[in-house]
């Protein structure tokens, strides 16, 4: 398949969907729960002024989630908050009434008994769920789609979970996990939603709000643009919702970036018919964390009303982003970013330097005055592939 860039833009008019569950007040409450964990610390906001100048931009900021809870990815924010919220409800309490120390206590364990949390993942979400379950003295079962990295499987198993790589794609692995939950009385912890399964995906999205709130508070001035990579759209929806709630009509221009081989949000935005559109079959993109074919309904509702642009892009932009972030210009902050984490950054770097994409740069309003915020959502969670790309030049940048 010929590698291509595609862009669809949306006009927003009238009142958007309800953002009250993602607003700053809620985000502060959720962050307070995360702050109760002894290993909590805000992740750094890297600044890349020299790199921005090289690319023809004003400023570039990258939220570096490789430092999150020692797990090298942001996903644990969603899994830990969702499991915490579920346990609080089992105790008959509000989430604001419990904290980390409460939930790991022997008294609470005796009250709750042994629970099993189950999920499907390419790696980072499953590791976060496994870690949270272990912290709270509970069990986790994790199913991974075919092609998942052995290192990511080992990291999940190291957290005490029962984990395996299936012969299914991501969305079918989700269905497998859900069947197991229904048959065995396990608790499904997934960041995608469907009819009848919306509470836990909502809590996961809220958990991601801690990352967005940290960035919001670390910025000395608001960005003009935010670029967010997306799989099912939960993280993208959470960050979009927070900034839209905080900034109102003055929110930054928000662009969603997906791999062309798993561009379900782009397809949904392009169709613009009120229905979600899916990608099926193998989604063999290097951006494993974004290889999702079915949009999260909750995330899509937010993106439909508040995201301005949707981009479908080739795999090589992720590799380009990894190389630039690992070797920025001048004395800029270095960021070790994995294939999914670097996707949006690499996409913008290609748009700014490829003459064939001048039309896209103009459409997005990117120029030397732009202040652009990115979220590097994972570090080198597959170290072998990271080295192959950054050291050995796998997936070289190329014009199309």
Secondary structure, 3 states (H helix, E strand, C coil): CCCCCEEEECCCCCCCCCCHHHCHHHHHHHHHHHHCCCCCCCCCEEECHHHHHHHCCCEEEEEEHHHHHHCCECCHHHHHHHHHHHHHHHCCCCHHHCCHHHHCCHHHHHHHCCCEEEEEECCHHHHHHHHHHHHCCCEEEEEECCCCCHHHHHHHHCCCCEEEECCCCHHHHHHHHHHHHHHHCCEECCCCCECCECHHHHHHHHHHHHHHHHHHHHCCCCCCEEEEECCCCHHHHHHHHHHHHHHHHHCCEEEEEEEHHHCHHHHHHHHCCCCCCCCCCCCCCCCHHHCCCCCCHHHHHHHHHHCCEEEEECCHHHHHHHHHHHCCCCCCCCCCCCCCCCHHHHHHHHHHHCHHHHHHHHHHCCCCCCEEEEEECECCCCHHHHHHHHCCCCCCCCCC
